[in-house]
C-alpha cells in the first residue's frame, strides 16, 4: 500500500508539477544535461541492488555484501 501511495504521488507530481520550459542562459550555473542512457543505467542499477542484495545475503554471502545490506536496512 505504501509503495502504491508513493507511486501515485510521483505520477501526480509528474503530471501536475511540470515546470514551464525556459530558455537556458549563461547564468544557469547548474544546468546539466544527463544522457538518457545514463539515467536508465542508474535506475537499473538501483533496482538490481534493491532486489539482488537481499537475495545475495539470503544465499549466504558474507563480507562486503553483508555490510552493505546492514547499511541498506538501517
C-alpha angles and dihedrals in degrees: 000000000000092000090051091051091050092048091048091050090050092052092047090051091047093053103036104030102051111141118236112256112260131186115252117241134192089259092066096101094170099043102127126169115210118197116246092237090058091052093050091046091053095048091045091052090049093054092042090056092041092058101024101051096061090045090051092051091045089054089058105260116158137186121044093003091057091049091049090049091051092053091044092055095045 
